[in-house]
Amino acid sequence: MSYDNIFYYWNLEIITVLINEVIQMAIDPICKMEVDEATAKFTFEFKGNTYYFCAPGCKAEFEANPEKYV
């Protein structure tokens, strides 16, 4: 890997972190995918916390056994 590629990936990682801070991305506890909190269609409240999911299947799996994922 050349130095140009290293700097490209490093900058890409920094940009991703900054975007996540502005957009408020959550991590789906099942599949670890990023989910936009503002537009998430699938959420679940558990012990005072809101969890965000990318799809209904991830939400259903979490609802079946939330203790496993928190």
Secondary structure as GFF3:
##gff-version 3
##sequence-region A 1 70
A	DSSP	alpha_helix	3	23	.	.	.	ID=ss1
A	DSSP	beta_strand	25	27	.	.	.	ID=ss2
A	DSSP	beta_strand	34	36	.	.	.	ID=ss3
A	DSSP	beta_strand	42	46	.	.	.	ID=ss4
A	DSSP	beta_strand	49	53	.	.	.	ID=ss5
A	DSSP	alpha_helix	56	64	.	.	.	ID=ss6
A	DSSP	three_ten_helix	66	68	.	.	.	ID=ss7
###
